[in-house]
Amino acid sequence: MNNALREIFAKQGRMAQALDGLSDDADLFAAGLDSLAIVNVMLAVEDRFDVEIPDEYLNRATFSSIAALASVLHKLQAEQAPT
């Protein structure tokens, strides 16, 4: 999942710094991610992982790092998993 998120951020994040040298916990806003790019990232993530990110997760903390977004996606996938 983290590699897929890296690809999405690289394509949609319009970041000033390459993700190659950043850890999964690195602050993506410090690397150049901005609020406008988050919309593109969110749409690509929803499409790629077939989820809808609820309003409660549409905040800076969710998109602050690859690890943070992966954590939210794991929660959403677990909630949507058939029982």
Buried (B, 14 or more C-beta within 10 A) or exposed (E): EEEBBBEBBEEBBBBEBEBEEBEBEBEBBEBEBEEEBBEBBBEBBBEBBEBEBEEEBEEEEBBBBBEBBBEBBEEBEEEEEEE
